């Protein structure tokens, strides 16, 4: 079984993925970290030097490779991963892959990401909470079609990482 966590940045995919992997005794992969290891650059450097198209190509190849392995694993994707190319279609057609959308409200995402914006190249340039809120709202509108195709949706607002993990386990077993 492979669990693929999708959702907007700041939805908790990495934190939940690590916790869930520990509870289920699965391997854990953070897609962004795997990309950085593979290319030997940070995501920000990769975008800057080689562009988004190159990044998405590497991302797609890694998703395909990881989800076709024989291991029991959890993969935390980037916020845009399911929205490019045939990635979501491919995930949904893979045997033994369960996609899980960590649905997070706009106001929670805005609060979380405003505090972390310096660590996130995509939003580091945004100066006010209102502009960030509009930015996230636009992305959620564009990406929701992909996110809602996940096999499982968990509304993670006001839940701890442990509670989210338990909700996922209840849906799975």
C-alpha positions in Angstrom: 0.0 0.0 0.0 1.2 3.5 -0.9 -0.4 6.6 0.6 0.0 9.8 -1.3 -0.8 13.0 0.6 -1.9 16.0 -1.5 -3.0 19.5 -0.5 -1.9 23.1 -0.5 1.4 24.1 1.0 1.0 24.5 4.7 -1.7 21.8 5.0 0.6 19.5 7.0 1.5 16.9 4.4 5.0 16.4 5.7 4.2 16.4 9.4 1.2 14.1 9.0 3.2 11.9 6.6 6.0 11.4 9.1 3.6 10.7 12.0 1.5 8.3 10.0 4.5 6.5 8.6 5.7 5.9 12.1 2.3 4.6 13.3 1.9 2.3 10.3 5.6 1.3 10.1 5.8 2.5 6.5 8.6 4.3 4.8 8.2 8.1 4.4 9.2 10.2 1.4 9.0 14.0 1.2 8.9 14.7 -2.6 10.7 18.1 -2.4 13.5 16.5 -0.3 13.8 13.6 -2.8 14.0 16.1 -5.7 16.7 18.1 -3.9 18.7 15.0 -3.2 18.4 13.8 -6.8 19.4 17.1 -8.4 21.8 18.3 -5.7 20.1 21.7 -5.5 17.4 23.3 -3.4 14.0 23.7 -5.0 14.5 27.5 -5.1 17.8 27.1 -6.9 16.3 24.5 -9.3 13.4 26.9 -10.2 15.8 29.8 -10.6 18.4 28.0 -12.7 16.4 25.5 -14.7 12.8 26.7 -14.5 9.5 25.2 -13.6 9.2 22.9 -16.6 12.4 21.1 -15.7 11.3 20.9 -12.1 7.9 19.4 -13.0 9.6 16.8 -15.3 11.8 15.7 -12.4 8.9 15.8 -10.0 6.7 13.6 -12.3 9.5 11.1 -12.8 10.1 10.8 -9.1 6.4 10.4 -8.3 6.1 7.6 -10.8 9.3 5.9 -9.5 8.3 6.1 -5.9 4.7 5.0 -6.4 5.7 2.0 -8.5 8.1 0.6 -5.9 7.2 -2.5 -3.9 7.5 -0.8 -0.6 4.8 0.3 1.9 5.2 4.0 1.9 3.8 7.4 2.4 4.6 10.2 0.0 4.1 13.8 0.9 3.8 15.8 -2.4 4.3 19.4 -3.1 1.2 21.6 -3.2 1.2 21.7 -7.0 2.3 18.2 -7.7 -1.1 16.7 -8.6 -2.0 19.7 -10.8 0.6 19.3 -13.6 0.7 17.0 -16.5 -0.9 13.6 -15.9 0.3 13.2 -12.4 -3.1 13.0 -10.7 -4.5 10.7 -13.4 -1.4 8.5 -13.0 -1.7 8.4 -9.3 -5.4 7.4 -9.5 -4.6 4.6 -11.9 -1.8 3.1 -9.9 -2.4 -0.2 -8.2 -2.3 0.0 -4.4 -2.0 3.8 -4.3 -4.4 5.7 -2.2 -4.5 9.5 -2.6 -5.5 11.6 0.5 -6.3 15.3 0.3 -5.5 17.2 3.5 -8.2 19.9 3.0 -7.3 23.1 4.9 -9.4 26.2 5.0 -8.2 29.5 3.5 -7.9 31.3 6.8 -5.9 28.5 8.4 -3.5 28.4 5.4 -3.1 32.1 5.5 -2.3 32.1 9.2 0.2 29.3 8.9 1.9 30.5 5.7 2.2 34.1 6.7 4.4 33.0 9.6 6.5 30.8 7.3 6.7 32.9 4.2 10.4 33.5 4.4 11.0 29.8 4.2 8.8 29.3 1.1 10.2 30.7 -2.1 6.8 30.8 -3.9 5.4 33.3 -1.3 8.5 35.0 0.1 7.9 38.1 -1.9 4.4 38.7 -0.5 4.3 41.5 2.0 0.8 41.5 3.6 -1.6 39.0 5.0 -4.4 40.2 2.6 -2.2 39.7 -0.5 -1.2 36.3 0.7 -4.9 35.4 1.3 -5.8 36.4 -2.2 -2.8 34.5 -3.6 -3.9 31.3 -1.8 -7.5 31.8 -2.7 -6.6 32.0 -6.4 -4.4 28.8 -6.1 -7.1 26.9 -4.3 -9.6 27.8 -6.9 -7.2 26.6 -9.7 -6.1 23.5 -7.9 -9.3 22.3 -6.2 -10.4 20.2 -9.2 -7.2 18.1 -8.8 -7.3 18.0 -5.0 -11.0 16.8 -4.9 -10.1 13.8 -7.2 -8.3 12.2 -4.2 -9.8 9.0 -3.0 -10.0 10.3 0.6 -10.5 13.8 1.8 -9.7 14.8 5.4 -10.7 18.2 6.7 -7.7 19.0 8.8 -8.8 22.3 10.3 -8.4 22.4 14.1 -7.0 18.8 14.2 -3.6 17.9 15.6 -1.2 15.8 13.5 -2.1 12.8 15.7 -5.8 13.4 15.2 -5.3 13.7 11.4 -3.3 10.4 11.4 -6.1 8.7 13.3 -8.8 10.0 10.9 -6.8 8.6 8.0 -6.3 5.3 9.6 -10.0 5.0 10.3 -10.8 5.7 6.6 -8.2 3.1 5.5 -9.0 0.2 7.8 
